[in-house]
């Protein structure tokens, strides 16, 4: 105890400080909040005298000896008992240990404080387990989530002096927790910004009724909404708000039967040289299955320009006959005869439709060459396979009960794909925009 006595004027000055619990001529008692603040600031590297000055104390009134003694006493208590050692649970307590035995009221108050500590610890562990269980992956929680749990517990039960204890239990940094609290305003600003960006991304995600991935969303935002957003930022928002793009599934159907002996397989003239930057020259074709209704099946045949990705012709049928392929060729000639290159050729797999003598004769009549993928090698016709995969991700044919409804869906999707679906590999243009750019060049 310091020999320095406080005058009436000094007592009046000290009693006005919010960190002073009581003061007399010989003794000054500090609040628990100040003791906790002192330890936190001291651990950051601040000197005891500077901490007292920052808290509004007049060092000349307190004296260096009193400050040094209080600092030494609090640091020792904190090392031995944590923040519990800083709590003042005794009536008329000056902060120094008593030589006398505690009264019944003081024992009860001390036990209540210990119970509060165990209650806070149990609550934290309970919330921690719940947060881990709610996560998709069994991994360590982010520090920000733990800080949020600690903040909720402290505010709910008014455990103001348990920050260090809870941080120690959760194995996180106490200084990190205080930084988390101080940055709450910045987090709120970021959250509002992310919510606004989420709305824009959702509009692009559902634009014209078809779901999209981050690349398509970026291109739609730029071209349709005049909004430039970094793709990584789009991916972050999609992960944060669980906006999931369609993921292509493996084709559950096997390829069609092998060509019979009377059918002819032609060489692979393309050799995967898809992008020749010539409109109407490399034409890819294939047939895919589209289930609809309870147990019905439709078949879609398409012809795709490999250079522009434009679907030049398509035919939907409920029968898998040779006619589905020949009609697709007929529509191509009617609709895009002037667009075809003089050296145009059709590239397909070795399916029974394309090895058919009738189909090959039809191509010769229209002066179209023919090329075929190697046997069992889907990569030789990869862009066409890719189109079917993306289409099935973006439409749900099973949701339609009649063939007529499915036909309307396919017509709408083809218009969307050619005119409104921006593609990363086409300089972020739609197929028709890219085709017009090639023709103008």
Order of alpha helices (4+ residues) and beta strands (2+ residues): alpha-beta-beta-alpha-alpha-alpha-alpha-alpha-alpha-alpha-alpha-alpha-alpha-alpha-beta-beta-beta-alpha-beta-alpha-beta-alpha-alpha-alpha
